[in-house]
């Protein structure tokens, strides 16, 4: 029977949502779709290729929410970064799915990077440096999202903090927890630090 790539990707995302990324294999997806594994390998050369298509599906909605390219560049980067971070965290193991993505297949993530390069170039970065800076931003968001998704939820956070053997770090984390800081609050702060660095290194 013919395989619809979009249907296969949606089924793969559903499997990850149910059981986590580590349980996903091309063979298991084939069983879920009622086909033989070789039929899927025709469309996905391996698990990484499947993950690239899944990344494309996760990030595609972000592109519709990006600010116009003529928005003040730091505002654009902040809003875009928050949107990508939220999209990744909106899926179980979403950040891990996207880590190491091939942008030639994960086209939506590639388009996100392309628009970031455009904004940075308009802000005064030479094109080569704009690609470097865009890479810094995208890799930061991906890595931070992995960490944020692995951090205990609100109800378990206090217990996790209690196990940290470093007193200043534990005290600071308790202060943040008591103040009601959310994952998004903490990410926004960290993103602001990164953007301040980009602003400081922008060519005059």
C-alpha positions as CSV (number, residue, x, y, z in Angstrom):
1,X,0.0,0.0,0.0
2,X,1.3,3.5,-0.7
3,X,2.8,5.4,2.2
4,X,1.9,9.0,2.9
5,X,5.0,10.7,4.4
6,X,2.9,13.2,6.3
7,X,0.8,10.4,7.8
8,X,4.0,8.5,8.8
9,X,5.5,11.5,10.5
10,X,2.3,12.2,12.4
11,X,2.3,8.5,13.5
12,X,5.9,8.8,14.6
13,X,5.2,11.9,16.7
14,X,2.3,10.1,18.3
15,X,4.5,7.1,19.2
16,X,7.1,9.5,20.8
17,X,4.3,11.3,22.7
18,X,3.1,7.9,24.1
19,X,6.4,6.1,24.8
20,X,9.3,8.5,24.3
21,X,11.9,8.9,21.7
22,X,14.1,6.0,22.8
23,X,11.3,3.6,22.0
24,X,10.9,4.9,18.4
25,X,12.3,2.8,15.6
26,X,11.6,2.7,11.9
27,X,10.5,-0.9,12.3
28,X,8.1,0.0,15.1
29,X,6.6,2.8,13.0
30,X,6.2,0.3,10.1
31,X,4.2,-2.0,12.4
32,X,2.1,0.9,13.5
33,X,1.3,1.8,9.9
34,X,0.7,-1.8,8.9
35,X,3.5,-2.0,6.4
36,X,6.9,-3.8,6.1
37,X,10.0,-1.9,7.2
38,X,11.6,-1.8,3.8
39,X,8.7,0.2,2.5
40,X,9.4,2.9,5.0
41,X,13.2,2.8,4.3
42,X,12.3,3.9,0.8
43,X,11.1,7.2,2.3
44,X,13.4,7.4,5.4
45,X,16.9,6.0,5.0
46,X,17.1,5.6,8.8
47,X,16.0,6.9,12.1
48,X,17.8,10.2,11.6
49,X,16.0,10.9,8.4
50,X,12.7,10.2,10.1
51,X,13.7,12.6,12.9
52,X,14.5,15.2,10.4
53,X,11.0,15.0,8.9
54,X,9.5,15.1,12.4
55,X,11.6,18.2,13.2
56,X,10.1,19.8,10.1
57,X,6.6,19.1,11.3
58,X,7.4,20.4,14.8
59,X,9.0,23.7,13.6
60,X,6.6,24.4,10.7
61,X,4.0,26.2,12.8
62,X,6.7,28.5,14.2
63,X,7.3,30.1,10.8
64,X,3.7,31.4,10.7
65,X,4.3,33.2,14.0
66,X,7.6,35.0,13.2
67,X,7.5,38.8,13.3
68,X,8.0,40.7,10.0
69,X,11.6,40.9,9.0
70,X,11.6,44.7,9.4
71,X,10.9,44.4,13.1
72,X,13.6,45.8,15.4
73,X,16.2,43.1,15.2
74,X,16.6,42.3,18.9
75,X,12.8,42.2,19.3
76,X,12.6,39.8,16.3
77,X,15.3,37.5,17.7
78,X,13.6,37.4,21.1
79,X,10.1,36.7,19.8
80,X,11.4,34.1,17.3
81,X,13.6,32.4,20.0
82,X,10.6,32.2,22.4
83,X,8.4,30.8,19.7
84,X,10.9,28.1,18.7
85,X,11.6,27.2,22.3
86,X,7.9,26.8,23.0
87,X,7.3,24.7,19.9
88,X,10.1,22.3,20.9
89,X,8.8,21.9,24.4
90,X,5.3,21.4,23.1
91,X,6.2,17.9,22.1
92,X,7.6,15.1,24.3
93,X,11.3,14.8,23.5
94,X,10.8,17.5,20.8
95,X,14.2,19.1,21.5
96,X,16.0,15.7,21.3
97,X,14.2,15.0,18.0
98,X,15.5,18.2,16.5
99,X,19.1,17.9,17.8
100,X,21.5,17.2,14.9
101,X,18.8,17.8,12.3
102,X,19.8,18.0,8.6
103,X,18.4,21.4,7.5
104,X,18.1,20.1,3.9
105,X,15.4,17.8,5.2
106,X,14.2,19.6,8.3
107,X,13.3,22.5,6.0
108,X,11.3,24.5,8.5
109,X,14.3,24.7,10.9
110,X,16.4,25.6,7.9
111,X,14.0,28.4,7.0
112,X,14.0,29.6,10.6
113,X,17.8,29.8,10.4
114,X,17.6,31.5,7.0
115,X,15.3,34.2,8.3
116,X,17.5,34.7,11.4
117,X,20.5,35.3,9.1
118,X,18.4,37.8,7.1
119,X,17.5,39.8,10.3
120,X,21.1,39.8,11.5
121,X,22.4,40.8,8.1
122,X,20.0,43.7,8.0
123,X,21.2,44.7,11.5
124,X,24.7,45.1,10.2
125,X,26.4,41.8,10.5
126,X,28.4,40.8,7.5
127,X,26.7,37.8,5.9
128,X,29.4,35.3,7.0
129,X,29.1,36.5,10.6
130,X,25.3,36.5,10.4
131,X,25.4,32.8,9.7
132,X,27.7,32.2,12.7
133,X,25.4,34.3,14.9
134,X,22.3,32.5,13.7
135,X,24.0,29.2,14.4
136,X,24.7,30.4,18.0
137,X,21.1,31.3,18.5
138,X,19.6,28.1,17.0
139,X,22.0,25.8,18.9
140,X,21.5,27.7,22.1
141,X,17.7,27.3,21.8
142,X,18.0,23.5,21.0
143,X,20.4,22.8,23.8
144,X,18.5,24.9,26.3
145,X,15.2,23.2,25.4
146,X,16.7,19.8,26.0
147,X,17.8,20.9,29.5
148,X,14.4,22.6,30.2
149,X,12.5,19.5,29.2
150,X,14.6,17.3,31.4
151,X,14.2,19.6,34.5
152,X,11.6,18.4,37.0
153,X,8.2,19.9,36.8
154,X,6.8,22.5,39.1
155,X,5.7,19.9,41.8
156,X,9.0,18.1,41.8
157,X,11.3,21.1,41.5
158,X,11.7,21.7,45.2
159,X,12.7,18.1,45.8
160,X,15.2,18.3,42.9
161,X,16.7,21.5,44.3
162,X,17.1,19.9,47.7
163,X,19.5,17.3,46.2
164,X,21.9,19.9,44.7
165,X,25.2,19.8,46.8
166,X,26.3,23.3,45.8
167,X,25.0,25.8,48.4
168,X,25.0,29.0,46.4
169,X,23.4,27.3,43.4
170,X,20.8,25.6,45.5
171,X,20.0,28.9,47.3
172,X,19.6,30.8,44.1
173,X,17.4,28.1,42.6
174,X,15.2,28.1,45.8
175,X,14.9,31.9,45.4
176,X,13.7,31.5,41.8
177,X,11.3,28.7,42.7
178,X,9.9,30.8,45.6
179,X,9.4,33.7,43.2
180,X,7.4,31.5,40.9
181,X,9.8,31.6,38.0
182,X,8.6,29.5,35.1
183,X,10.6,27.6,32.4
184,X,9.7,30.4,30.0
185,X,10.8,33.1,32.5
186,X,14.2,31.4,32.9
187,X,14.6,30.9,29.2
188,X,13.7,34.5,28.5
189,X,16.4,35.7,30.9
190,X,19.0,33.4,29.4
191,X,18.0,34.5,25.9
192,X,18.4,38.1,26.9
193,X,22.0,37.5,28.0
194,X,22.7,35.9,24.6
195,X,21.1,38.8,22.8
196,X,23.0,41.3,24.8
197,X,26.2,39.6,23.7
198,X,25.1,39.7,20.0
199,X,24.3,43.4,20.4
200,X,27.7,44.1,21.9
201,X,29.5,42.3,19.0
202,X,27.4,43.9,16.2
203,X,29.6,45.9,13.9
204,X,29.2,49.6,14.2
